[in-house]
């Protein structure tokens, strides 16, 4: 919905919108991630609800101007609650022909297309696969409001007096694009200006150049006769509190540091760099003043075994990786499971198998995380629903690990990890405590029993060197209570069942499954992980259209909430949208004998709201 005001003093009309989707796209070196991040920051400071989708190539630096080298950043900002970065793009900023070719199909009819016409020269057109300049083809772009802006030359003119090299001057053009879009959507550039001054404090010439380019873009919007309308999106009515923009990886790091603080323990992170999980290590390395120790190992196996060692030493221990690294960590996770030590393993999923799609999202590691260790080795699995939810679920994963003395897996994905949204910073007093108890010195004459269990079947956690608490550890099968090595058939049967029952018993200590929508009806849509936003929005729209549909989003994947089976029975049909070929659907069918239908997508992209809505209607209307 839009409302139009009368023209202002400069002759420009201002229209009010409820929500807008913008995408910046260009070469990897064009600064599109920076442009999108800064637009997100200014919108969050303004008070809009925001949701983002960064999209960048797997190559560190693909050949400039090629289709494979296009980097993009999509942001939806709104005056009301939103849960996705949007389906269709309202404004597309394309810095070169390759960016236009790979992104224009997502621009909605009547949308604004802003192109850097300086980049549409012969060599770039050839590299993008164009036989002729698409900007000269009025018919192919007739569906859009095309704004051809000579960004490169205007940027050079804006910084000409600063004596920069042509390359340095051209690199400021992303700030020109930002300034123009800031004008188009009436954004206050102050947060960006402050960021520039801080980021380039040691290079005052770059501070001045970027600020001049930013202002030049803004001024272009004011003075050009080609753009007669600009827009405003009012702040969202968010609950009172202090907010900041947060990505999923940042929230995971903050969540674990908070968990360690609540427990009064040191946090140890042992990891090996891998996309898209590396930012967790980067963020934690900045937080050493919170009693955080980070260790970059030589490989994934060293990383997981360092975490086993840190946990044995009495620290809260975590690691993070993506699919290929999780595969390598399997034996180490099994060691943690048979030793019954608390630790958290984060899997930030990406497209696979093998190296697969390193920078694209997917949910195809569920089978591996559920079953991918030798022997019968069940582990608890939890999954956040959104970037901000990572903060809570990181704490929940650590709480389960400590209370039940077990490794826990936290399943994020590339969409959640790199996406951003507003996060209300909580008061520490409002957070659930994490209680850590270490076995104390034994009384004279008492024998310590390392596998003597409490009501949750958790064994004692002993800090090495505690007098009287010496005991064996290792990967060989143990006898319950004493912890002695025991190869007997009956003992192995008993211990295997005991470990499985301990994990299954976690269901008694996690929240029951909630449902959004009617408590019974024609269709239940079950989602997990990063599909939450698209599914929630699609179900809300479908309910408004009169369909009998409800939504259950799973944050606990092993064990499932104990009432999930009863919830499923209340609906005639079950639909499970996943960014894989049907992994949760198979588990749900096997566990509850529910004839679930799948909506499956493995394109390295999240679901569109429209895709889920269409499938909901199809399943309900299929008699």
VODO-538389 format. One record per residue: x, y, z of N, C-alpha, C in turn. Coordinates in steps of 0.1 Angstrom, whole numbers, plus 2048, in hexadecimal, padded with zeros to 3 digits. Layout:
BEGIN
XYZXYZXYZ/...
! end
This chain:
BEGIN
8087F480080080080080980C800/8058177F880D8237F780482F7F8/8098397FF8028467FF80B8517F9/80585A7F280D8647EB80B8727F0/8168797F38158877F88178907EC/81389D7EE8158A77E48248A97E2/8288AF7D68378B17D483C8BB7DE/8498B87E28508C17EB8568CD7E3/85E8D57EB8648E17E586D8DE7D9/8738D27D887C8CE7CD8748C77C2/8678C77C385E8C17B985D8B27B9/8638AC7C486389D7C58578997CD/85088E7C98458897D084A87E7DA/84487E7E58488747F083C86A7F1/83F85E7F08358537F283884B7FE/82E84780683083F81282D83180E/83682781283581981083581181D/82F80681D8307FD82983D7F5829/8427F081E84E7E881E8547EA810/8627E88108697E98038747DF803/8767D97F78817D07F588B7D67EB/8987D77EF8A37DC7E78AD7D27E5/8B37D17DA8BF7C97D78CA7D17D1/8D67D17D78E27D67D18E97CA7CA/8EE7CC7BE8F67C17B89007C77AF/90B7C07AE9177C47A69227BA7A7/92E7BE7A39397B57A493D7B37B3/9447A87B69487A67C49507B17C9/9577B87C195F7C47C59587D17C5/94B7D17C29447DE7C193E7E27CF/9407DA7D993B7DF7E692D7DD7E9/9267D37E29187D27E49147CD7F2/91C7C47F89197BF80591A7CB80F/9247D480D9257E08159197E9813/9157EB80790A7F48048FD7EE80B/8FB7E180A8EF7DB8108EF7DC81F/8FB7D98258FD7D98338FA7E7839/9007F18328FE7FF8378EF803835/8E87FF82B8DA8038298D27FC834/8D67EF8388CF7E88428D17F0850/8DE7F48528E17FB85F8D8808860/8D88108568D081D8578C181A858/8BD80F8528AE80C8548AB807861/8B47FF8678B27FA8748B380587F/8BC80F87D8BD81A8868B0823885/8AB82487989F82B87789382587E/89481888088981188788180887E/88580587287D7FC86A8817ED86E/8777E586C87A7D686C8827D385F/88C7CB8608947C88558977B9854/8997B484889D7A68458A67A6839/8B179F8398BB7A182E8BE793828/8C379481C8C87888158D578B80D/8E178A8138ED78B80C8EF780802/8F47827F78F77787ED90477B7E5/90D7727E791A7757E19207687DB/92976A7D192E75E7CA9387567D3/93A7497CF9437417D69527457D4/95574A7C896274E7C496675A7CC/97375A7D19787657D99787727D0/97C7717C497B77C7BB9797767AC/96D7757A896A77079B96E77B791/97077878497478277B96978D77A/96E79A77B9657A577B95C7A676F/9507A87729467AA76793F79D763/94379276893D78576493178276D/92877976791C77576E91F76E77C/92A76677C92E75F788933767793/93777479093C77C79A9337867A0/92678579D91C78F7A291A78C7B1/91A7977B89177977C790B7A07C9/90279B7D28F67A37D48F27A37E3/8EA7AD7E68E57AE7F48D77B47F3/8CE7AC7F98BF7AF7F88BB7B3807/8B37BD8088AE7C181589F7C5813/8977C081D8897C581E8887CD82B/8837D982A8817E18368727E5836/86D7E684285E7E784385A7EF84F/84E7F484F8477FA85A8407F1863/8407E48608397D98688427CD868/83E7C386F8467B78718487B0863/8547AC8618577A4855860798859/86078E85186778185487077C849/87078383D87877F83287E78C82B/88878A82388D79581B88579980F/87979380E87079680387178D7F7/86678C7EF8667847E386B78C7D7/8647977D486779F7C986E7AB7CD/8777B07C487F7BB7C78787C87C2/8777D27CA8727DF7C787C7E87BF/8887E87C48927F07BE89F7E87BD/8A47E77B08B07E07AD8BB7E97A9/8C67E97B08D27F17AC8DC7E77A6/8DE7E97998E77E07918F37E878C/8FF7E479190B7EC78E9127E8781/90E7DD77B9147DA76E90A7D0767/90D7CD75A9047C47529027B6758/90C7B075E90B7A37649017A4770/9027AE7788F87B07838EA7B177E/8E87B97738DB7BA76D8D57AD768/8DE7A67618D979975B8D578F765/8DD78E7708DA78377A8CF787784/8CB7947848C279878F8B579E78A/8B47A377E8A87AA77989B7A277A/89D79577889078D77988978E786/89079179188A79279E8847A07A1/8867A97988807B77998717B6795/8697BB79E85B7BB79B8577C4790/84C7C17898477CA77F8437D8785/8497E277E8477F07838517F478D/85B7EB7918657EE79A8707F8794/8787FD79D88280779988F7FF796/89580278B8A27FC7878AC807785/8B680778E8C081178E8CD80A789/8D280F77D8DE8087788EA813776/8F680D778902815776905815767/90081E75F90181D75190F81E74C/91882475492682475092C81674E/92780C75592C7FF7549277F7748/91E7FC7419187F573691F7F8729/92C7F57299357F671D9387E8718/93E7E870C93E7DB7049447CF70C/9507D17129567C571994D7C0724/9477C872C93E7C37369327BD731/92C7C27269217BC71F9247AE71A/9307AD7149347A070F93679671A/93C79A72593E79073093178C737/92779573691A79173B91178A731/91678872590F78071B904788714/9067957138FC79E70C9027A06FE/8FA79F6F38FE7A26E68FD7B16E3/8F47B86EB8F27C66E98EF7CC6F7/8EF7D96F88ED7E07058DE7DF709/8DB7D87148CD7D67178C67E471B/8CF7EE71F8C97FB7228C3802716/8C77FD70A8C28036FE8B57FC6F9/8B27F17008A67E96FC89B7ED704/8937F77008887FC70887D7F270B/87C7E97018717DF7038747D570E/8817D170F8847C67198837CC727/8857D97298857DF7368787E8738/86E7E67308637EF73085B7ED73D/85C7E17438547DE74F85A7E575C/8657EC75B86B7F276686D801765/86F808770873816770882817770/88781976489681876289C826764/8A682576D8AE8327708BD82F76C/8C18347618CF83275C8D783E762/8E083A76B8E88447728F7841770/8FF84B76B90D849769915849776/91383F77E91983F78C92884178C/92F83978393D839784943847781/93E84E77694385B77393F86577D/93386578292E86E78C93686D799/93A86079C94285E7A89508647A6/95586279B963868798962877799/95887D79495688B7949558907A3/94E8887AB94C88C7B995988C7C1/9628847BE96F8837C697B8887BE/97888F7B39848937AA98E89B7B1/98A8A47BA9938AD7C199C8A67CC/99A8997CE9A18937D99AD88C7D5/9B088B7C89BD8867C39BD8777C4/9B28707C49B28617C49B585C7B7/9BB84F7B69BD8497AA9AF8457A4/9AF8437969A284079099B833797/9A482979A99E81D7A19988207AE/9A08287B699A82C7C398E8347C2/98D83D7B99818457B797583C7B3/9788337AA96D82A7A59678217B0/97081E7BA96B8157C496181C7CE/9608297CD9568307D59488307CF/9468297C393982A7BD92E8237C4/9328197CD9278137D592181D7DF/9298277E39248317EC91B83B7E4/91E83D7D89158457CF90883E7CE/9088317CC8FB8297CB8F482A7D8/8FB8287E38F48297F08EE8377F2/8F58427EF8EF84F7F08E28517E8/8E284C7DC8D684D7D48CB8467DA/8CD8397DE8C28317E48BE8377F2/8C783D7F98C48448068BA84F803/8BC8577F88B38617F48A685B7F0/8A68507E889A84B7E38918467EE/8968417F988E83C804890844811/89485080F89585A81A89C854827/8A884F8258B084A82F8B9854835/8BB8548428C585D8488D3856847/8DC85D8418E985783E8F385884A/8EF85E8558F88608608FF853865/8F88488678FF83B86B90A837861/90883985491283584A91D83F84B/91B84C84C92585684D92E853859/92884F86593084C87093884086E/93383686893A82A86594682D85C/94483585295083884995B83F851/95784885996184F86196984686A/96283C86F969833878971829870/96B82386597281985D97F81E857/97F82A85298A83084A99183B852/99183A8609968448689A5847865/9AD83D8619BB83F85E9BD843850/9B38448489B484983A9AA854837/9AD86083B9A386B83A99F86D82C/9A786B8229A486D814998864810/99885781598D84E812981852819/98285782597685C82C96F867824/97787082097187B81896C87680B/97386E80496E8697F79618617F8/960858802954851803948859807/94A86381094086C81493B875808/9458798009418827F593987A7EB/93D86D7E89358657DF9278627E5/9268607F291985E7F891086A7F6/9168767F890E8827F790B8857E8/9148817DF9118837D190587B7CC/90586E7D18F98667CD8EC86C7D3/8ED8707DF8E18767E58DC8837DD/8E688B7DA8E38977D28DE8947C4/8E38897BF8DE8867B18CF8837B2/8CA87C7BC8BC8797BE8B48867BF/8B98907C68B289C7C88B18A47BB/8BC8A47B38BC8AD7A78B88A779A/8B889A7998B589478C8A689578A/8A289877D89489977988E88B776/89788177589287477188B86D77C/88E87178988986A79588087479C/87387379A86987D79F8638797AC/86586C7B085E8677BC8698617C5/8688647D286F85C7DC8668577E6/86B84E7EF8628477F8866847806/85C84480F86084381D859837823/85F83082C85A82583385B828842/85082984985182D857857823860/85B82686C86181C875856812879/85B80687C8527FB88084F7FD88F/8437F889383F7F88A18457EC8A8/8527EC8AB8587E18B28577E38C1/8577D88C98567D98D78617E28DD/85E7E98E78687F38ED8747EB8F1/8807F18EF88C7EB8F38987F08EB/8A47EB8EE8B07EF8E78B27E48DC/8B47E98CF8B67E08C48C37E28BD/8C77D88B68D27D98AD8D07CF8A2/8D67D28978D67C988B8DF7BD88E/8DB7B188C8E47A688E8E279B883/8EE79587F8ED78A8768EC77D87E/8E97728788E876587F8F5761885/90076287E90D75F88391176788F/90E77488E91177D89A9097798A6/8FC7768A48F37728AF8F77658B5/8FC75B8AD90174F8B390D7528BC/91775A8B792275E8C091E7648CD/91576E8CB9107758D790876B8E1/9017628DB8FA7588E39037508EB/90D74B8E59177428EC91E74A8F7/9227568F492975E8FE92076190A/91476390790A76691190875991A/90774D91390674191A91173F924/91D74191F929740928929749934/92475593192375F93B91975B946/90D75694190375294A908746953/91173E94D91673295492273595C/92874195A93474496294073C95D/94073995094B73094B952736940/95E73193D96673593195F72F925/95F73691995A73190D96672E904/9677218FF97171D8F596B71B8E8/9717218DE96D71E8D09797188C8/97770C8C39817068BA97B7048AC/98170A8A297B70989598570A88A/98070787E988709872980711868/98671B86197E72485997671D84D/96A72084C96271A84195572383F/95272683294672D82F93A724831/92F72983792C73783C92D73884B/93673085193672F860941738866/94B73D85E95774386395474F86B/94975686894776387094476087F/94075488293F75189094C752897/95674C89196474D89796975C897/96676388C96A77188B964779897/95777789995077F8A395577B8B1/95676E8B495B76A8C196976F8C4/9717708BA97F7758BC9807838C1/97578B8BE9747998C396F79A8D1/96B78E8D796578F8E496D7888EF/97A7888EE9837828F7982787905/97D79490697C79A91397079491B/96878B91595D78491C96277691F/96F77492197476792597175D91A/97476190D9737599029807558FC/9837488F998F7448F398C73E8E5/9927438DB99073E8CD99C7378C8/99A72C8C19A67248BC9A37218AE/9AB7268A49A97228969B2716894/9AC70A8929B36FE8919B86FC882/9C16F28809C76EF8739BD6E886A/9B36E18709A96DA86899D6D8871/9926D286B9866D08729876C687D/98F6BC87B9906B18859976B7891/9A26BF88F9A86C589A99F6CE8A2/9966D589A98D6DE8A09836D78AA/97D6CC8A59736C58AE97A6BE8BA/9866B98B898D6B28C39926BC8CD/9956C88C99986D38D298C6D68DB/9816D68D59746D98DC9726CE8E6/9746C18E29736B68EC97C6B88F8/9886BC8F59926BE8FF98E6CA909/9896D59039856E090B9796DD914/9706D590E9646D19169696C8922/9726BE91F9776B692997E6BE934/9846C993098B6D293A9826DA942/9756DA93E96B6E29469666EF941/96A6F29349656FE92E9586FB925/95170692394670591994D70690B/94B6FB9039526FA8F79496F98EB/94D7008E09457008D494E7008C8/9486FB8BD94E6FC8B09446FF8A5/94870489A93E70688F944703882/93C6FF8789416FB86B9356FB862/9376F685592C6F484C92D6E5848/9256E183F9236D383B9306CB83A/93A6CF8319466C783094E6C683D/94E6D08459556D085294E6C785C/9416C785C9396BF86593C6B0862/93D6AD85594069F85294D69B858/9576A48589646A085D9646A086D/95B6A787395A6A788195369B887/94D69387F94568888394B67F88E/95767B88C95D6728969606798A3/9636868A296568E8AF9586908B6/94D6928AF9406938B593C6858BC/94067A8B693D66D8BC94566B8C9/9526708C895A6708D59536788E0/94F6848DD94868C8E793B6858EC/93467E8E39286778E792B66B8F0/9356638ED9376588F693E65C903/94666790394B66C90F941674917/93667791092B67F91693068C91C/93569491393A6A29179326AC910/92F6B89179276C291192F6CB907/9296CD8FB92F6D58F19256D88E7/9276E38DF91D6E68D49246E78C7/91E6E18BD9246E18AF91A6E88A7/91E6F38A19156FB8989186F7889/90D6F488290E6F18749066FC86D/90E70586690871085E90770A850/8FB70484C8FA6FC8408FB705834/9006FE82990270481C8FF6F9812/8FE6FD8058FB6F37FB9066E97F9/9026DC7F890C6D17F79076C87EB/90D6BC7EA9186B77F39266BC7F0/9306B77F793E6BB7F693E6CA7F7/9476D17EF9486DF7F093B6E67EC/9346E07E29266E47DF9256F37DB/91C6FA7E291A7087E091E70F7ED/92A7137EE9307187FB929724801/92372D7F891E7397FD90E73A7FC/90872E7F98FA72E7F78F3725802/8E77288058E17228118DA71580D/8D970C8178D26FF8158CF6F9823/8C76EF8238C46E88308C66D982E/8D06D68278D26C88238DB6C082C/8DF6C58388E76BE8428DF6B784D/8D26B784C8CA6B28578CD6A3859/8CD69B84E8D068D8508DD68B856/8E76928518F56908578F5694866/8EF69F8698EF6A28788E7699880/8DD69387B8D468A8828DB67C883/8E16788788E666A8788F4668874/8FC67387190967186B91566F874/91366687D91F66188591F652886/92A64C88892A63D888924638895/91E62D8949176278A090962E8A2/90262A8AC8F66308B08FA63C8B9/8F96488B38FF6548BA8F66608B9/8EA65F8BF8E166B8BD8E66778C5/8E46838C08E768F8C68DB6998C6/8DA6A18CF8CF6AB8CE8D26B58C3/8C76B98BC8C86C38B18BE6CE8B3/8C36DA8B38BB6E68B38BE6EF8A7/8B46F78A48B67008988AF70D89A/8B67188988B07268998A772888D/89D73288F89473588589874187D/8A074A8828A475787C8B175B882/8B776687C8C376B8818C376E890/8B97768948B877A8A28B576E8AB/8AE7648A68AB7588AE8B77508B1/8C27528AA8CF74B8AC8D474E8BA/8D275A8BF8D675D8CD8D07548D7/8C37528D68BC74A8E08C073B8DE/8C07368D28C37288D08D17248D3/8DB72D8D18E872A8D58E97278E4/8E272F8EC8E172D8FB8DA7208FE/8CF71D8F68C77118F98D07058F6/8D87058EB8E06FA8E88EB6F88F3/8F07028F88FA7019038F36FC910/8E77009128E06FC91E8DE6ED91E/8D96E89128D66DA9118E36D2912/8EE6D790C8FB6D090D9006CE91B/8FF6D99239036D89318FA6D093A/8ED6D29388E46CB9418E36BC93E/8E66B89328E56AA92E8F36A392B/8FD6AB92D90B6A692A90C69F91D/90A6A791290A6A190590E6AC8FA/9146A88EF9166B18E49086B48DF/9066C18DA8FA6C68D48FD6CC8C7/8F56CA8BD8F76D08B08ED6DB8AE/8F26E78A98E96F28A68EA6F4897/8DF6F38908DE6F48828D970187D/8E37098788DF7168728E0713863/8E071E85B8E271D84C8E672A847/8EB72A83A8F17368358E7742834/8DB73F8328D174A8328D0751840/8CF74984A8CE74E8588DC75585B/8E774E8588F475385D8F7760857/8F576384B8F976F8448ED77A845/8E17758468D677F8478D6787854/8CF7928548CE79B8608C079F862/8BE7A286F8B17A88738B37AF880/8A97B78848AA7BE8918AA7B489D/8B27B68A78B27AD8B38B17B68BF/8A77B38C78A57BA8D48AF7B58DE/8B87BD8E28C27B98EC8BC7B78F9/8BD7AA8FF8B67A790B8BE7AC917/8B77AD9228BD7AF92F8C37A1934/8CF7A19398D479593E8CB78E948/8C57969508BC79195B8B0789955/8AD78C9498A17859438A477893D/8B177493C8B67689368B675C93F/8B275193A8B27449428C0740947/8C273E9538D073B9588D572D952/8E272C9518E871F94D8F071A958/8EC71095F8F370B96B8FD700968/90A70396B9146F996A9196F4977/9196E797891E6E19859296D7982/9346D998893F6D09879406C7994/9446BB9929456B299D9506B79A6/94E6B79B39576BC9BD9606B19C2/96A6B49CA9736AB9D096C6A09D8/9706949D69696889DD96E6879EB/9656839F4969681A02972675A02/97B675A0C98466AA0E97D65DA0F/982654A0797C646A079716449FD/96C64F9F796164E9ED96764C9DF/9616439D89666419CA95D6499C0/9646519B895C6599AE9576509A3/94A6529A094364A995940654989/94865497F94765E97493B65C96C/93465196C92864F96491C64C96D/91C65297991165198290865D97E/8FB65A97B8F36649748E966B97D/8E46779798DA67E9808CC67B979/8C268297D8B467F9788B3682969/8BC6899638BC68B9548C568294D/8CB6789548D466E94F8E267494B/8E46809518F168794E8FC682958/90868095391267C95C919688962/92268796C928692972932698969/9346A696A93F6AD96294A6B196C/9566AB9699616AD97296C6B596B/9716BF97397D6C696E9896BE971/9916BB96799D6B296A9A66B8975/9AA6AF97D9B36B39899AB6B4995/99D6B29959966B29A19996A69AA/99E6A89B59A369D9BE9986929C0/99C6869BE99267B9C09896789B5/98A6809AA98067E99F988679993/99367399499A66E989992663982/99166297598965896E98E657960/98A64C95998E64994B985651942/98A65693798265B92C98865591F/98065691498465190797864C8FF/97C6478F39716438EA96D6358EB/97362D8F496E61F8F696161F8FE/9596148FC94D61390394F612912/94761991A94861A92893D61292F/94060E93B93660894492F61494B/92261394D91B61D95492061E962/91E62996892262C97693162D978/93862297694762197894F62896D/94A62896195262D95695D624951/95E61895796860F95296660A944/97060793C96F60292F9685F4930/95D5F29289555E69289515E291A/9565D89159535D39079475CA907/9415C69129375BB91292B5BF90A/9255B59039195B88FB90E5BE903/90B5B990F9005BE9169035CD91A/90F5D091E9125DE9219115E8916/9155E390A9145EC8FE9065EF8FB/8FD5E48FC8EF5E68F98E95F0904/8ED5EE9108E85F791A8EC605919/8F96079168FE6159158F961C908/8F76158FD8F261A8F18E361F8F3/8DC6168FA8CE61A8FD8CD626907/8D66269118D663091B8D963E915/8E363E90C8E764B9068DB6508FD/8D56478F68C964B8ED8BE6508F6/8BB6499018B064D90A8B365B910/8BF65E9138C366B9198BF67690F/8C36749028C067E8F88B067F8F6/8AA6748F589B6748F489467B8FF/89A67990B89467F91789568E918/89D69490F89E6A390E8906A990B/8886A190487A6A69008726AA90C/8756A591886E6A99248726B6929/87D6BC9248826C89298836D491F/87D6D291487C6DC90986D6E1907/86B6EC90285D6F19008556E88F7/8486E78FA83F6E08F083E6E88E4/83A6E18D98386E78CC82D6F18CB/82F6FD8C78247078C58207078B7/81470B8B480E70C8A780971A8A5/80C72089A80672D8967FB72B88C/7EF72F8907E372C8887D972388F/7CF71D8897C571588F7CB708895/7C67038A07CB6F78A77C86EB89F/7BF6EB8967BD6E088D7B86E5880/7B86DD8757B46E28687B86D985D/7B86DF8517BC6D78457CB6D5843/7D36DE8487E16DD8447EA6E3850/7F46DB8537FF6E085C80C6E2854/8116ED85481E6EF84D8296EF858/8336E685683E6E486084A6EA859/8516F386085E6F885B8696F7866/8756F98618806F986B88B702865/89370886D89F71086889A71D861/8A27208578A072D85089372E847/88B72384687F72483F87472B847/87672E85386C73485C865740857/86D74A85286775684E85D755842/86274E83885974C82C84D74482F/84F73983784373183B839738844/83E73F84E83574785782D75184F/83475884682D76283E82375C835/82775182E81E74A82581174582C/81373F83880873A8407FF745844/8047518497FC75C84D7F4761841/7FA7628357F276782A7E775D826/7EB7508277E17468237D574682D/7D774883A7CC7498437C3754840/7C976083C7C176B8397B976982C/7BE7608247B675C8187AC75281A/7AA74D8277A074482B7A473682B/7B07328297B57248297B671F838/7B471383A7B570C8477C3706848/7CC70F84D7DA70B84D7E171185A/7EA70985F7F270E86B80170B869/80971187281771087081E70B87D/82670187C82E6FD88883D6FD883/84570688A85370788785B700892/8646F788D86B6EF8978796F5899/87C6F88A68896FC8AB8916F08B1/8896E68B588F6DA8BB88D6CE8B1/8986C98AC8976BF8A189A6B18A7/8A16B08B18A46A38B88A76A68C7/89F6A18D089269B8CD8886A68C9/87D6A18C28726AA8BF86B6AE8CC/8646B98CC85B6BC8D78516B18D9/84E6AD8E68476A18E98396A18E4/8336AD8E28256AE8DD8246AF8CE/82F6AE8C782F6B08B88266A68B1/8266998B581E68F8AF80F6928B1/80B6978BD7FD69B8BF7F96A78B6/8026B08B58006BC8AC7FD6B889E/8056AF8998046AB88B7F76A4889/7F269C8927E56958917D969E88F/7DB6AB8937CF6B48937CD6B9885/7D56B687B7D36BB86E7D26B0863/7CA6B38597C86A984F7D46A6847/7DC6B08447E86AF83C7F46B7842/8006B283E80C6B98438156BC837/81A6C98378236CE82D8306D2833/83B6CE82E8486D18348516D7829/8526E582885B6EB81F86A6EB825/8736E781C8816E582088A6E9815/8966EE8188A06F180E8A96E580D/8A36D980A8AA6CD80789F6C4800/8A26B77FE8996AF7F788F6A77FF/88E6AB80C8836A581488869E820/8926A382789969C83289069C83F/88B6A88438826A884E8756A184B/8706A283F86469A83B86668C83E/87168683A87467883C87467484B/87A67D85387B67A86186D67B868/86668586485868786984F67B865/85167785984966B85584C65F85C/85965D85E85E65186685B651874/85B65D87A85865E88984965E88C/84166588483366688782965F87D/82F65987382765286981D65C863/82166986181967385B81C67484C/812674844814674835817683831/82368783582769583282A697823/8276A381F82A6A78118366B1812/83F6B180884A6BA8088496C57FE/84F6D08018526DB7F88616DD7F9/8686D97EE8776D87EF87E6E07E5/8886E77E98906F17E089E6F07E4/8A76EE7DA8B56ED7DC8BC6F57D1/8B97027D18BF70B7C78C97157CD/8CC7137DA8D571D7E18CE72A7E5/8C072A7E48B87367E78AE7327F1/8AA73B7FA89F7388038917387FC/88773380287A7337FD8747417FB/86D7437F086474F7EF85774C7F6/8517577FB84475580283A7507F8/83B7547EB8317507E18327417DE/83E73B7DF84072D7DD8397257E7/83A7297F48347227FF8257237FE/8207307FB8127327FA80B7297EF/8127287E480D7207D980C7127DD/81670D7E48166FF7E880B6FC7F3/8097057FC7FE7048067F17027FF/7EE70B7F57E170A7EE7E06FD7E7/7EB6F97E07EB6EC7D97E86E07E2/7EE6DF7ED7EC6D47F67DE6D47FC/7D96DF8007CB6E08057C16DC7FB/7C36E17EF7B96DF7E47BA6D17DE/7C56CA7E07C76BD7DA7BE6B37E2/7B46AF7DD7AA6A57E37AF6977E1/
! end
